[in-house]
Amino acid sequence: MTPGLYSVHKPVGPTSFSVVQSFLEEARAVPGKRLPICHGGTLDPFAEGLLLVLVGQTTRLFELLHAVPKTYEADVVWGTETDTGDLHGKPVLQGDVSRLTPGLLDAALAPFVGWHEQVPPATSAKKVGGEPAYRKAHRGEVVELPPSRVYLHSARWLSHELPRTSRLTLTCRGGYYVRSLARDVGRALGCGAHLSTLLRTAIGPWSDPAPGTRVGSQGRALLPWARVRPLTDLEVGELRRERSIPLSGTLPPDWRLPAGFPDPEAPVRGFHQGRLTFLLREREGALWSDTELRGGL
């Protein structure tokens, strides 16, 4: 298995880790060095869509995926809030849906765009005392999570079948919970709401592939929202000696973020002989090594 970033479609039902497990089993079937493997952001079992799987040194890029856009489509069910925020939870609030209109839903959704404090669902993967919250919730323990600072770039309704359901599309930063958005919009309307479906269609430049397929990314296709600095043999040597190299010669990103999206403060990608070999940080008008990817990607 070649180190890199793989786009795969996670179906409804399996956990994100089960997808990683299939990669691990494939890697173990090949004699030789064991490769580290992880996913680039959890999808709940009830959700489907794009899952990024990082193989080999690409796992060192994990934290850099958090700050880029993620796009979802979801079906919101009106009239009932559940304890999990999805169709598998227990009802905790029910309300009147007879007055819902498209205009009212537009007005309720608009205030959530931008930076806000959001309380994650009790069945989220957020850690509580070193343990994922969902494990405590599934044991019947009371879980109270503090709010997190999250960013919703855009959100709009795609269609309505009122008063029962509406379909939503949104783009957000990593760490955003669509289940919490449905819960909070339902509370703002006084009727309650939860998700019946959730589909992740894109993360940054990567889109959801067809079920049963996977698409690999290496080289310039990795972190394409970051600037590029081609490196000479001499410059590689300087960086390994913890010396700086000139900022001049830096090229623009290969992929642009949506207009107005927060700057992810990405490192500069250093390429040597066509391979991503360094993550560089700008300091005092020069570039310094932040991470070396030995052998390159």
DARA-V633484 format. One record per run of one state. SS is the DSSP state (2 for helix, 1 for strand, 0 for the rest). FROM is the first residue (numbers start at 1). TO is the last residue. If there is no record, write none. Layout:
ss = [SS,SS]
from = [FROM,FROM]
to = [TO,TO]
//
This chain:
ss = [0,1,0,2,0,1,0,1,2,0,1,0,1,0,1,0,1,0,2,0,1,0,1,0,1,2,0,1,0,1,0,2,0,1,0,1,0,1,0,2,0,1,0,2,0,1,0,1,0,1,0,1,0,1,0]
from = [1,4,11,16,29,37,40,48,56,66,70,79,80,83,86,87,91,95,102,111,114,120,127,129,131,133,139,147,162,165,173,178,190,193,204,206,208,214,218,219,222,228,231,233,241,245,247,250,252,268,273,275,284,286,293]
to = [3,10,15,28,36,39,47,55,65,69,78,79,82,85,86,90,94,101,110,113,119,126,128,130,132,138,146,161,164,172,177,189,192,203,205,207,213,217,218,221,227,230,232,240,244,246,249,251,267,272,274,283,285,292,297]
//
